[in-house]
Amino acid sequence: MGSEAQRRDRKAQRRNRKARDDRGRRRDEGDAMERPEGTRGRAQEDRRPTGGRSQQSLYPAHSATHGDSGQGIRAWIRELLQKDFAFKHIKVIFPTAPARPYTPMRGALSNVWFDRHKISIESPENLESVDSMCKVLTDLINEEVASGVKKSRILLGGFSMGGGMAMHLAYRYHKDVAGVFALSSFLNDNSIVYKELEGHQQNIPELFQCHGQSDELVFHQWGERTHTLLKGLGVPSSFHSFPNLYHELSVQELEQLKAWIKQKLPDTPTDTL
């Protein structure tokens, strides 16, 4: 049992390694595509349609190092699944973070959602950069709402830093979205997100988390701790662990995510008001 899924995941891991090496070479070569001029301070979007009707919207946000643009994470997922991450009734929007100096990369310009003092759960948050990007992404959400998409039909999420960005955005500013997903992500121990949720026990978006047990960049226990703290504050959440998975995506993980997305954003919404 599960042999076919295991074979697919082994192939996916090989593709992950190759893609990771390719991305590293592109960064070493200073790939201009990943650092477009004139984008500092605003998010770029890949709005090519991946679904039919646009009554519901999904925002997968990329990380700092893996699929480090909207187009990059879209291509990475397509490479793993051998097809687009698409739904006939959901519009999938892949935003790209603006280029900014990133402290963990010695101040080099990188397409990141916010700056960190260092990659550690014990480090304080760089709230100035987090808050500025929350405002930018709120503009994108407002555009969808203005186009006729209900806030309760929007999912926010992402991989690594993208998942952290989604948790800040949803649990601080948009508690009326349909849900949040965070893949290989974490919140700092002293995160303002925890403070924002204190005393707020009603209508909190559900959180779907996944994490590789072999992650050597964002440790598995960081994701678990984030899950435990958020659940203790009333966030309805699930945490899914994947053995032998590093700081990357897997086919099994993406299939579980797709099933959760379809549950949260069904083709025929239950509330039609």
Steps between C-alpha positions, in 0.01 A plus 500: 500500500616851422778375269383715209485810719846418636639468148347832405648666808845354427481645150381829649794507740739456209326784315516709820876447524554590136275807526675607821840474330372692196359777720828522688690540174259769385545693825879469472478636147279793609194400298328832423164332454480433872583862585297720264584868505248741643317247718621597845211560736227334294408144416489382142235249398487207265132524404499253214180301553531154656127448539163583352267720700650753737245487783774372729867588527818338627830677574805268528802707610856394420798467731832684515704212353268248330289614206597855596243674280136444415598349166773298671275322749236447234758330276640299794156362587430423134828310479408290803137430405566488125206738462390843615375558853155583369132476590210552264316725748790680671730771369856435624711815531878470544635832631871583496660680792690820421878499505647619829827458690480173695707484818551118508654533151742770624277778371483375141190592304245220499130462426384450859176590675678649799844525654623285788771575752590131464324173418416392852179448694660684794583814300275809528289582197586782261154652533561804283556285193218258592247778548591681179446182300170429677378834364613413147335157506184648650473712185504180292229347716291815470531481122352150505217611728430797272478260206220309674684229695375471859769514768362171632596347162868589524778272627844631595811289528849423390824310536764587761506880539187514285313299764623731774384799298157340454463441876582864576261620231207281600522490878576869544307671219267259321340261746200469265682308223411136432824355634879500512764247397865504602751254354840470673427824685523639851427803715759642738447418868418862583292556185247779510256255339463322835430830676241597237312174555480526879134531598382451141330160511231525231506465122873437471609360160604135497871429459643212292869436572749259343866450588782267403658314790845532337477877446842645584414867437164542672506224758202268533466586869461870411195416290365276776547772761322755280211254462483436876502870593241597240273210595527606864370842395193351334616459142341187347802333349653177372870413478630243251853358523689347208793263571819545295378832358745791511421869452298430188163389369384148425229351281323346800502833682358688200227241448395534865501876462283482188247283684488752787458791257205327332346444842537866595398635160250251358377530143151563635529732803282407797424862587347680204406825670 
